[in-house]
């Protein structure tokens, strides 16, 4: 169907929520836990740098259409809550 979202990543985690009071669905497209620095040898520079945690998602309206206008309204607090919910529920998916 034209205009309908299509998953490029296969099955994904979907979270029903509200952003700025608007009901929507968030589809988690990528998650990678942070990795601390790792020493790989005894010489100077023999280490892998730390990697930050990565969390990416897309926002869809109640009709299932991608909503970039609503995605722009996501606050830092929204992202923290979504990441917390994702971590709590990820084993269910």
SVG drawing of the C-alpha trace seen along z (x, -y; Angstrom):
<svg xmlns="http://www.w3.org/2000/svg" viewBox="-6 -19 60 32">
<polyline fill="none" stroke="black" stroke-width="0.4" points="0.0,0.0 1.3,-3.4 2.2,-5.6 2.1,-2.8 5.2,-2.2 7.3,0.8 9.8,2.5 13.3,2.6 14.7,4.3 12.2,7.2 10.3,7.7 10.9,4.8 9.8,3.6 6.8,1.3 5.8,-0.8 2.4,-2.6 2.9,-5.9 2.1,-9.6 4.4,-12.4 3.3,-15.9 0.0,-14.4 -0.5,-12.9 -1.2,-9.1 1.4,-7.3 3.5,-4.2 7.3,-4.2 9.1,-1.6 12.6,-0.8 14.9,-0.4 18.3,0.0 19.7,0.6 23.3,1.2 24.5,1.2 27.4,-0.9 30.8,0.8 33.6,-0.3 37.1,-0.9 39.0,2.4 42.8,2.9 44.0,5.1 47.8,5.2 50.6,3.8 51.8,1.0 50.7,-2.6 47.5,-2.9 46.7,0.8 43.1,0.2 39.6,0.1 37.9,-3.2 34.6,-3.1 31.4,-3.2 28.2,-5.1 24.8,-3.4 22.8,-3.8 19.0,-3.9 17.1,-4.8 13.4,-4.8 10.7,-6.1 7.4,-7.6 4.1,-6.6 0.6,-8.2 -2.5,-6.2 -3.2,-5.4 0.2,-3.7 1.8,-6.4 5.3,-7.8 5.0,-11.1 8.2,-13.1 6.4,-16.2 5.7,-14.3 9.2,-12.9 10.5,-16.5 8.5,-17.0 10.3,-14.2 12.0,-15.6 15.1,-14.2 12.7,-13.0 10.7,-11.1 13.8,-9.4 14.9,-8.4 11.4,-7.0 11.3,-5.1 14.8,-3.6 13.7,-2.5 10.5,-0.9 12.5,0.8 15.0,2.2 12.2,3.5 10.3,5.2 12.9,6.2 13.0,9.8 9.2,10.1 9.8,9.4"/>
</svg>
